[in-house]
Amino acid sequence: MISVRLPKDLEKQLQKIAKATNTTLSFNIREAVRMHIEELTDICEGLQRAGDKNAKYLTTEELKKKLGL
């Protein structure tokens, strides 16, 4: 279990969202953390790939052609 203190304004926003969506504060906090972790994971993966000297990069035109656009 993790305990987090939130500023009052953020807590009020979460309460409004929970009420409007008929969900719990806990659910919304878990979802927000999960989504943020996914974003950070994607960023870290992108940075790792950007530093890969063996990576093959495509131009926009090459990518469009590869995707049939």
C-alpha positions as CSV (number, residue, x, y, z in Angstrom):
1,M,0.0,0.0,0.0
2,I,1.2,3.5,-0.8
3,S,0.0,6.7,0.8
4,V,0.1,10.0,-1.0
5,R,-0.8,13.5,0.1
6,L,-2.4,15.6,-2.6
7,P,-3.0,19.3,-2.6
8,K,-6.6,20.2,-1.8
9,D,-7.3,21.6,-5.3
10,L,-6.1,18.3,-6.9
11,E,-8.2,16.3,-4.5
12,K,-11.3,18.4,-5.3
13,Q,-10.7,17.9,-9.0
14,L,-10.5,14.1,-8.4
15,Q,-13.6,14.2,-6.3
16,K,-15.5,16.0,-9.1
17,I,-14.3,13.5,-11.7
18,A,-15.2,10.5,-9.5
19,K,-18.7,11.9,-9.0
20,A,-19.2,12.8,-12.7
21,T,-18.0,9.3,-13.8
22,N,-19.5,7.3,-11.0
23,T,-16.0,5.9,-10.0
24,T,-13.9,6.0,-6.9
25,L,-11.0,8.3,-6.0
26,S,-8.8,5.2,-5.7
27,F,-9.8,4.0,-9.2
28,N,-9.0,7.4,-10.7
29,I,-5.7,7.7,-8.9
30,R,-4.7,4.2,-10.0
31,E,-5.6,5.0,-13.6
32,A,-3.7,8.3,-13.6
33,V,-0.6,6.6,-12.2
34,R,-0.9,3.7,-14.7
35,M,-1.3,6.1,-17.6
36,H,1.7,8.2,-16.4
37,I,3.9,5.2,-16.0
38,E,3.0,4.0,-19.5
39,E,3.9,7.5,-20.9
40,L,7.2,7.5,-19.0
41,T,8.0,4.0,-20.2
42,D,7.4,5.1,-23.8
43,I,9.6,8.1,-23.3
44,C,12.4,6.0,-21.8
45,E,12.1,3.5,-24.6
46,G,12.2,6.2,-27.2
47,L,15.3,7.8,-25.6
48,Q,17.0,4.4,-25.5
49,R,16.2,3.7,-29.1
50,A,17.3,7.2,-30.1
51,G,20.7,6.5,-28.6
52,D,21.1,3.2,-30.5
53,K,23.8,3.7,-33.1
54,N,22.7,0.5,-34.9
55,A,19.1,1.6,-35.3
56,K,17.6,2.1,-38.8
57,Y,15.7,5.3,-39.2
58,L,13.2,6.1,-42.0
59,T,12.5,9.4,-43.6
60,T,8.9,10.5,-43.6
61,E,8.5,9.6,-47.2
62,E,10.0,6.1,-46.6
63,L,7.6,5.6,-43.7
64,K,4.6,6.7,-45.8
65,K,5.6,4.3,-48.6
66,K,6.1,1.4,-46.1
67,L,2.7,2.1,-44.6
68,G,1.1,2.5,-48.1
69,L,0.1,6.1,-47.6
